[in-house]
């Protein structure tokens, strides 16, 4: 009679799944904990930080970043990444500054539509050519930056009449900047659409396992193209916010927002491997990143260290949110 072979407890898979869910819930609170901690630290460093003027300035700074991160979050949830958002936003500021004199109020929707189309084209290149989104958007970033330099004449394009975008500088209830309110509205609209349509499950399925999603009948290619389209539209709207604040467009105006946008997404708890996260978390992550940008001078850290800080934050946040079950080999 053979000796019985020891087996693992039958409830181990359920335990592992439960542990993963618990870890994800804790990760979901990470941006809120970081936000409260930063607020407390900055208040201790500078008691005047909690004044209405300081908070309003921080919210205005956060608005374009929130919109950029919200759009790019959809691409990340699909398991990809959009590195062209900042370059597309810069190009869009140039387009808006050039088109405002002739199109007036129609310039804003025209710029958003063009940016959405550019995003969709990148999505098409990704799914039709079967190229990694990293390569497609890295090339797109280079192309868009070059086009922005050519179109603008490698200089700033001044806006003479900004009356059609000036509304973004107004305040809601006298306290909340209109740009911030619109950024939150964009996040809310995206979140509602994902909740009341099959898009949420399609995006999550695509991010978790593209091959399994295809077998289940998910329109993976259309989902990816749509995500890139929304990401492009958000880059266009972020450009409108920048022009309303700077009274000009520039070929590099939004370039410094790429790393903060990526940091906002991963700090918010969205897994860089896709499938897990939300636009609301990216909003919280954007607020954390904005407080870091505003807080560095307050605590006496030179702005030259800002990029180093973003790099460290991205590495740590990715290490905490990475779904290692989807990666068999670390290269």
Backbone torsions as a table, in degrees:
resi	resn	phi	psi	omega
1	UNK	NA	127.5	-176.1
2	UNK	-75.0	154.0	179.7
3	UNK	-78.9	132.3	-179.9
4	UNK	-60.2	141.0	178.8
5	UNK	-89.8	129.7	179.9
6	UNK	-67.0	136.9	178.5
7	UNK	-119.7	160.4	178.0
8	UNK	-75.0	152.3	178.3
9	UNK	-56.9	141.8	-175.4
10	UNK	-68.1	-21.4	-176.4
11	UNK	-91.6	8.1	-178.1
12	UNK	-63.3	-45.8	178.3
13	UNK	-57.9	-40.2	178.7
14	UNK	-64.5	-37.9	179.0
15	UNK	-65.9	-42.6	178.5
16	UNK	-62.1	-43.6	179.2
17	UNK	-62.3	-41.9	179.4
18	UNK	-63.3	-40.9	179.3
19	UNK	-63.9	-39.7	179.4
20	UNK	-65.1	-40.7	179.2
21	UNK	-64.9	-40.8	177.8
22	UNK	-62.5	-42.6	179.4
23	UNK	-62.8	-38.7	-179.9
24	UNK	-68.3	-37.0	177.4
25	UNK	-63.8	-42.3	178.2
26	UNK	-64.2	-39.6	177.3
27	UNK	-62.0	-34.7	-179.8
28	UNK	-63.2	-29.3	179.0
29	UNK	-85.5	-8.4	-176.0
30	UNK	-56.4	-49.0	-179.5
31	UNK	-64.1	-35.2	179.0
32	UNK	-67.9	-41.4	177.5
33	UNK	-62.9	-44.0	179.0
34	UNK	-63.9	-38.0	-179.3
35	UNK	-64.3	-46.7	179.7
36	UNK	-65.0	-42.1	-179.8
37	UNK	-63.1	-42.1	179.2
38	UNK	-65.4	-42.7	178.3
39	UNK	-59.0	-43.6	-179.8
40	UNK	-65.3	-43.7	-178.5
41	UNK	-64.4	-43.6	-179.4
42	UNK	-68.0	-33.3	177.9
43	UNK	-68.0	-37.7	177.1
44	UNK	-67.5	-41.3	-179.1
45	UNK	-69.2	-35.8	-179.5
46	UNK	-144.7	100.2	-178.0
47	UNK	-58.2	-21.6	179.9
48	UNK	-81.7	-0.3	-177.2
49	UNK	-65.3	-32.6	-176.8
50	UNK	-82.4	10.7	176.5
51	UNK	-72.7	157.8	-178.3
52	UNK	-58.9	-39.2	-177.5
53	UNK	-63.3	-44.6	-178.7
54	UNK	-67.8	-43.7	-179.3
55	UNK	-66.4	-37.7	177.9
56	UNK	-63.7	-42.7	178.0
57	UNK	-62.5	-40.0	179.1
58	UNK	-65.4	-40.7	-180.0
59	UNK	-66.5	-39.6	177.5
60	UNK	-64.4	-38.5	178.0
61	UNK	-66.0	-34.4	-175.4
62	UNK	-76.2	-24.0	-171.0
63	UNK	-55.7	-55.4	179.4
64	UNK	-61.8	-35.1	-180.0
65	UNK	-66.5	-39.9	178.5
66	UNK	-60.3	-45.5	-178.1
67	UNK	-66.4	-44.8	178.1
68	UNK	-59.3	-47.5	-177.8
69	UNK	-66.3	-36.6	-179.3
70	UNK	-62.3	-46.2	179.8
71	UNK	-66.2	-44.5	-178.5
72	UNK	-68.9	-23.4	178.4
73	UNK	-60.2	-36.9	179.9
74	UNK	-62.5	-39.3	178.3
75	UNK	-65.6	-42.1	179.3
76	UNK	-65.4	-39.3	178.1
77	UNK	-62.2	-28.0	176.8
78	UNK	-80.4	-1.4	-180.0
79	UNK	93.4	10.4	179.4
80	UNK	-115.8	-163.8	176.4
81	UNK	-154.6	145.7	179.7
82	UNK	-117.3	101.5	-179.7
83	UNK	-88.1	-0.3	-174.8
84	UNK	-97.6	-0.8	-171.8
85	UNK	-60.7	-41.4	-178.4
86	UNK	-69.1	-43.3	178.2
87	UNK	-64.2	-38.8	177.9
88	UNK	-66.5	-38.2	177.2
89	UNK	-65.0	-40.6	177.8
90	UNK	-62.6	-46.0	177.8
91	UNK	-61.4	-38.5	-179.8
92	UNK	-65.9	-34.4	176.5
93	UNK	-63.6	-36.3	178.2
94	UNK	-67.1	-47.0	178.3
95	UNK	-57.8	-45.3	-177.7
96	UNK	-63.8	-43.7	179.6
97	UNK	-63.6	-35.4	-179.8
98	UNK	-77.2	-32.2	-174.1
99	UNK	-90.4	-20.6	-177.0
100	UNK	-55.9	-43.0	-179.1
101	UNK	-61.2	-34.2	-176.4
102	UNK	-94.1	-38.4	-174.9
103	UNK	-96.4	-20.8	-179.9
104	UNK	61.3	-126.2	-178.4
105	UNK	-65.1	-21.4	179.4
106	UNK	-77.2	-11.2	-178.1
107	UNK	-64.8	-38.1	-178.6
108	UNK	-63.0	-54.9	177.6
109	UNK	-63.8	-30.3	178.7
110	UNK	-65.1	-43.0	179.8
111	UNK	-65.6	-43.8	179.5
112	UNK	-62.9	-40.5	179.7
113	UNK	-65.1	-42.0	179.2
114	UNK	-64.9	-43.6	179.1
115	UNK	-63.2	-40.0	178.0
116	UNK	-64.0	-39.0	178.8
117	UNK	-64.8	-42.5	177.8
118	UNK	-62.0	-41.3	177.0
119	UNK	-61.9	-42.6	179.6
120	UNK	-64.1	-37.5	178.2
121	UNK	-62.5	-41.1	177.2
122	UNK	-65.4	-38.0	176.4
123	UNK	-63.3	-41.1	176.7
124	UNK	-61.3	-44.0	178.8
125	UNK	-61.5	-37.3	-179.9
126	UNK	-65.5	-46.0	-174.4
127	UNK	-85.0	-31.9	-178.1
128	UNK	-80.6	-41.0	-179.7
129	UNK	-86.7	-6.6	-178.9
130	UNK	55.9	42.0	176.6
131	UNK	-100.3	145.8	176.8
132	UNK	-58.7	142.7	-179.7
133	UNK	-59.9	-31.0	178.1
134	UNK	-59.5	-44.6	-178.2
135	UNK	-70.5	-44.2	-178.3
136	UNK	-61.0	-47.6	-176.1
137	UNK	-78.4	-25.3	173.8
138	UNK	-66.4	-44.5	174.7
139	UNK	-64.7	-39.7	177.8
140	UNK	-61.9	-39.6	177.9
141	UNK	-59.3	-44.2	179.9
142	UNK	-65.3	-44.6	-178.8
143	UNK	-65.1	-46.6	-178.1
144	UNK	-64.4	-38.4	177.6
145	UNK	-63.1	-41.5	179.3
146	UNK	-66.6	-42.0	178.7
147	UNK	-62.7	-40.5	179.2
148	UNK	-61.9	-40.3	178.3
149	UNK	-65.3	-41.4	-178.9
150	UNK	-67.4	-48.7	-176.0
151	UNK	-64.7	-37.3	-177.6
152	UNK	-86.1	-6.1	-174.7
153	UNK	71.2	26.0	179.4
154	UNK	59.9	32.2	179.3
155	UNK	-147.2	174.9	179.3
156	UNK	-76.6	137.8	177.7
157	UNK	-104.7	112.0	-176.8
158	UNK	-76.8	147.3	176.3
159	UNK	-104.9	115.1	-178.1
160	UNK	-77.3	-47.1	-178.9
161	UNK	-119.7	104.9	-178.6
162	UNK	-104.4	22.2	-175.3
163	UNK	-61.9	-29.7	-177.3
164	UNK	-79.2	-14.1	176.6
165	UNK	-117.6	-0.1	-177.3
166	UNK	-65.3	-22.7	-178.3
167	UNK	-60.0	-23.8	178.8
168	UNK	-70.5	-13.3	177.9
169	UNK	-93.5	1.2	177.3
170	UNK	-76.8	177.8	-178.7
171	UNK	-126.8	143.4	175.9
172	UNK	-92.3	124.5	-178.8
173	UNK	60.3	19.9	176.3
174	UNK	78.9	-1.3	-176.0
175	UNK	-127.1	-45.0	-174.2
176	UNK	-88.4	124.2	177.9
177	UNK	-59.1	138.6	179.6
178	UNK	-59.5	-36.6	-179.8
179	UNK	-62.1	-40.0	178.4
180	UNK	-68.2	-41.3	177.9
181	UNK	-61.1	-40.4	178.7
182	UNK	-68.4	-36.0	177.7
183	UNK	-63.3	-44.2	177.7
184	UNK	-65.0	-37.0	177.9
185	UNK	-62.7	-41.7	177.7
186	UNK	-59.8	-45.6	178.7
187	UNK	-61.8	-43.5	-178.6
188	UNK	-64.0	-42.2	-179.6
189	UNK	-62.9	-46.3	178.6
190	UNK	-60.6	-44.2	-178.1
191	UNK	-64.0	-41.1	-179.5
192	UNK	-66.7	-44.2	179.6
193	UNK	-60.5	-41.4	178.9
194	UNK	-65.4	-34.1	-175.4
195	UNK	-76.7	-37.5	-173.3
196	UNK	-95.6	0.0	179.2
197	UNK	-124.5	168.2	177.2
198	UNK	-71.0	-2.2	-174.5
199	UNK	-58.2	-38.6	-178.2
200	UNK	-59.8	-48.6	-179.4
201	UNK	-68.2	-35.7	178.1
202	UNK	-64.4	-45.7	-179.1
203	UNK	-64.9	-44.6	179.8
204	UNK	-62.4	-42.9	179.9
205	UNK	-63.7	-40.8	178.5
206	UNK	-63.5	-40.8	-179.5
207	UNK	-71.1	-37.8	-179.6
208	UNK	-68.9	-50.0	-178.9
209	UNK	-159.0	105.6	-177.1
210	UNK	-63.6	-41.1	-178.8
211	UNK	-65.1	-41.7	178.3
212	UNK	-66.8	-36.8	178.9
213	UNK	-63.9	-40.2	177.8
214	UNK	-63.7	-41.6	179.2
215	UNK	-64.9	-29.6	-179.9
216	UNK	-82.8	-1.2	178.4
217	UNK	91.4	9.9	178.4
218	UNK	-71.5	130.8	177.6
219	UNK	-74.6	74.1	-171.5
220	UNK	-57.1	-47.5	-176.5
221	UNK	-62.0	-43.7	179.1
222	UNK	-66.0	-37.8	178.4
223	UNK	-61.9	-44.4	180.0
224	UNK	-65.6	-44.6	178.9
225	UNK	-61.4	-42.1	178.1
226	UNK	-62.2	-39.8	179.3
227	UNK	-63.3	-43.4	178.0
228	UNK	-66.4	-35.2	178.5
229	UNK	-63.7	-46.8	178.6
230	UNK	-64.4	-39.3	178.1
231	UNK	-60.7	-41.9	177.7
232	UNK	-65.8	-42.5	178.9
233	UNK	-61.2	-40.4	178.3
234	UNK	-65.3	-36.9	176.1
235	UNK	-62.9	-39.3	177.6
236	UNK	-64.2	-42.2	-179.8
237	UNK	-69.7	-36.3	175.6
238	UNK	-61.2	-35.2	177.8
239	UNK	-64.5	-39.3	177.6
240	UNK	-60.2	-41.6	178.3
241	UNK	-62.8	-41.2	-179.5
242	UNK	-66.1	-41.6	179.7
243	UNK	-65.4	-39.7	-180.0
244	UNK	-64.0	-24.9	-178.9
245	UNK	-93.6	-34.1	-175.6
246	UNK	-97.0	-12.5	-177.6
247	UNK	58.6	28.7	-179.9
248	UNK	-166.0	168.8	173.0
249	UNK	-122.1	151.7	-178.1
250	UNK	-149.8	148.5	-177.3
251	UNK	-67.6	-12.8	178.9
252	UNK	-129.1	16.2	-171.7
253	UNK	-59.7	-38.5	-176.3
254	UNK	-105.1	4.9	-174.2
255	UNK	-60.2	-30.6	-177.8
256	UNK	-78.9	5.4	-179.7
257	UNK	-98.3	-4.2	-177.1
258	UNK	-64.6	-56.0	-179.6
259	UNK	-62.6	-43.6	175.8
260	UNK	-59.3	-36.7	179.4
261	UNK	-66.4	-44.3	177.7
262	UNK	-64.0	-41.5	178.7
263	UNK	-62.8	-40.3	179.5
264	UNK	-61.5	-39.2	-178.8
265	UNK	-66.7	-48.4	-176.3
266	UNK	-76.2	-34.2	175.8
267	UNK	-65.2	-32.7	177.5
268	UNK	-69.2	-10.0	176.1
269	UNK	99.8	6.9	176.1
270	UNK	-77.6	126.1	-178.2
271	UNK	-69.4	128.8	-178.5
272	UNK	-66.1	-17.5	178.0
273	UNK	-84.5	-5.4	175.0
274	UNK	93.9	164.0	173.4
275	UNK	90.4	-22.6	-173.9
276	UNK	-135.6	126.8	179.2
277	UNK	145.2	-173.4	178.7
278	UNK	-163.2	161.8	178.7
279	UNK	-71.0	-28.4	177.2
280	UNK	-65.3	-37.7	177.6
281	UNK	-65.9	-37.0	177.6
282	UNK	-65.7	-34.4	175.8
283	UNK	-61.1	-46.9	178.2
284	UNK	-62.5	-40.5	178.0
285	UNK	-62.7	-37.8	178.4
286	UNK	-65.2	-37.0	177.4
287	UNK	-66.7	-39.0	177.4
288	UNK	-62.4	-47.3	-179.0
289	UNK	-63.8	-39.2	178.9
290	UNK	-63.9	-42.3	178.1
291	UNK	-63.3	-34.7	176.0
292	UNK	-64.4	-43.7	-179.6
293	UNK	-63.8	-41.2	-179.2
294	UNK	-74.4	-34.0	-173.0
295	UNK	-80.6	-22.7	-178.6
296	UNK	-55.5	-49.6	178.3
297	UNK	-63.9	-31.2	-178.0
298	UNK	-64.6	-40.8	-178.9
299	UNK	-89.7	5.8	174.6
300	UNK	85.2	17.2	177.8
301	UNK	-90.2	125.0	-179.8
302	UNK	-59.8	144.8	-178.9
303	UNK	-63.7	-19.3	179.2
304	UNK	-62.3	-22.7	-179.2
305	UNK	-86.9	-0.1	-175.1
306	UNK	-60.6	-46.7	-178.5
307	UNK	-64.9	-35.9	176.7
308	UNK	-62.1	-43.3	-179.9
309	UNK	-61.8	-43.5	179.2
310	UNK	-61.7	-41.6	179.0
311	UNK	-60.9	-44.2	179.0
312	UNK	-64.2	-42.6	-179.3
313	UNK	-62.2	-44.1	-178.7
314	UNK	-62.5	-45.0	-179.4
315	UNK	-61.7	-46.5	-178.6
316	UNK	-65.3	-45.2	-177.8
317	UNK	-65.1	-40.4	178.3
318	UNK	-65.7	-40.1	178.5
319	UNK	-61.1	-33.9	-178.8
320	UNK	-80.1	-29.3	-174.1
321	UNK	-106.2	-7.9	-175.6
322	UNK	-63.2	132.6	175.4
323	UNK	-88.8	94.6	-174.2
324	UNK	-72.0	-13.8	177.6
325	UNK	-69.1	-16.7	-179.3
326	UNK	-95.3	-2.1	-177.3
327	UNK	-122.3	113.6	-178.8
328	UNK	-86.8	-30.0	-177.1
329	UNK	-131.8	129.7	174.7
330	UNK	-95.6	116.3	-177.3
331	UNK	-100.8	NA	NA
